[in-house]
Amino acid sequence: MNPLRMKVWSPYLVGAGIGVLSWLTFATVDKPIGITTAFEYSAALTEQAVAPQVTQPYLEAKAKDGKVPKIDWEWMLVLGVLIGAYVSSKMSGDRAPEEKVPPLWGWRFGYSPGKRYVGAFLGGIIMMLGARIAQGCTSGHAISGILQLALSSWIFAPVMGVAGMAVAFLIYGKEGRSHV
């Protein structure tokens, strides 16, 4: 069977692939895998073009840390995630083209695509805000941090998993399992 058409991959194979990607990232750019910094830097560069006086303190603080906001390799990772998710969804037939609202969301919140898109957008904003406050996204901390044997990441990853399960339970309850 063509692995590109599979709806589910082995977590061990995917984990090994992410590990190899992380090694390549450290070997070529000497940085951990991450995505949210690309958005932070893009926002800073946009603001600098519109209101440079407002952005100046941020840029000076970044310069002291040796980090100059720029569009770099992380945007290729962002694009790769977006394009890869789309191509994967199409090739695997994971979601029918007419399905704009996943069944579980529809059961809990209704089948309005507009409500689904607004919910996804607001959820993305909340996640991005949390990632920037934490100075890294969950995948950056859980993947890159664990690969670097950072104790904080080894503590964070299980806490993140438990917190995610608790929030899902709060939103969908026990009944949600039967609507997947």
N, C-alpha and C positions, 0 to 999 in steps of 0.2 A: 504494500500500500504506500502511496505517495505521502510522506510525512507532512507536506505542505497542505494537504487536504484534510488532515486529521483535526477534529474539534478539540481534542485534549492531547497534550504531550506529557511525557514522563517528567515529573518534577525533578528527577535526578539529572536527566539530560539537559533540561532548561537551566538548572543550577550550575552544571558544568559549563554550559555555554556562557552564562553570565560571569562565571569565574574567569574564563578565557578572555572575555571582553574586558573585564577589570584588569587583568594582567597586561593586556595590550594598551589599555588606557594609561596605566602607571608607567609602562615602558616608553610610550611615545610622548605623553604630555605631562607625566609625573603628577597626575591629579586623580582623585577618586571619581567614579561615575556619579554624575549629578545632572539635574535638569533645571532646578529652580533658580540657580544663579543666572542662567541665561535670561530668565524673565526679569530678575532684579536689575541686571545690567542694561537690558533693553529699555526698561522704564527709566533708568537713570539717564541714559543717552537721549531718550525722547524728551525728558524734562530739561536736560541741559540745552537742547536746541530751542525749547520754548521759553524757559525761565532760568537762565544760567546762574543768576544770583541765588536762587533758592537751592540749587543743586551743589553749589560750591562747597559747603561744609561736608557734605557726603563724599564728594570727590577727594577732598583733602584728607579725610579720615581713611579712605580706601588707599590713597597714595602712600600714607604712612605705613600701612600693612603690606605695601608692595603689590596691591591689586588694583589694576586700572580697568574700569568697566569697558568692555569691548564685545563685539559680536565675534564669537570664536567657535571652536569645535563643539561646545555644548549645544549649540543650535542645530548641528547636524544630528545629534542624539535626539533632540526634540522632534525634528522632522522625521527621523527614522522611526520613532515610536508612533507618531501619527500615521505615517504612510504604511508602516508595518502592520499596525492594528487594522487599518482599512483593508489592505491586501489579504491579510489573514482571515478576516471576517468574510470576505468575498470568496476566497479559495476554499475555505472549509465549509461554506454554507451555514455558518454558525447562526446567522440571523436572516430570516426571510426579508427580502427587500421591502415588503409592505409593513413589516413589524417595526413601528417607530417607538413603541413603548414595551419594555420587557414585561412579561406576565406578572412577576412579583410586584413590581412598581404599580402596574395597573390595578392589581387586586387591592393594594393598600391605599393608593392615592388617586386612582382613576386613570382612564386611558387617553387623557388629553396630551397630545405631543407637546403643546405649548407649555403645559405645567411641568412635564418631564424635562424639557430643555431648560426652563427657568431653574428648576431644582438642581439639575446637573451644573449649571453655570454658577449658582450660589454656592453649591458644595465645593466647586473648584476654587472659588474665591476664598472660602474659609480654609481649605487645605493649603492654598498658596500662602495665605497670611500666617498660618501655623508653621509652615515650612520655613518661612523667612524669619519668624521669631526664633525658631529653633536653630537657625543658621544651617539648614539642610533639610531635605525632604526625607520622608520615611524610608524610601528605597535607598537613598544615599547613606543614611545612618545604618539601616539594617543590612544592606549588601556591602557597601564599601567599608563601613566601620567594622563589621564582623570579619571581613577578609583581612583587615589590618589588626585584628585581635584587640580591638578597643573594648575595654571593660564596659564603658557606658553603652556601647552598641549591643553587647551581649545582654545587658539588662533591659535596654530599650525594646529590642525586637519582641521578646515574649510579652512585655507589657503592652506594646502596640497591638499584638494579636488578641490579647484578652480584651483590651479596650474596644477593638473593632467588633468582636463578637458581642460584647455587652451593648454597644450602640445598635447593632443589627437586631438584637433581641428587643431592645426598647422600641425600635421603629416598627418591626414586623411581628414581634411576639412569636409564640410557639406555633400559631396558626400559619405563619408564613411558610413554614417548611412544606406544607401540603400544596402550596401554590407556585412552586418553582417549576 
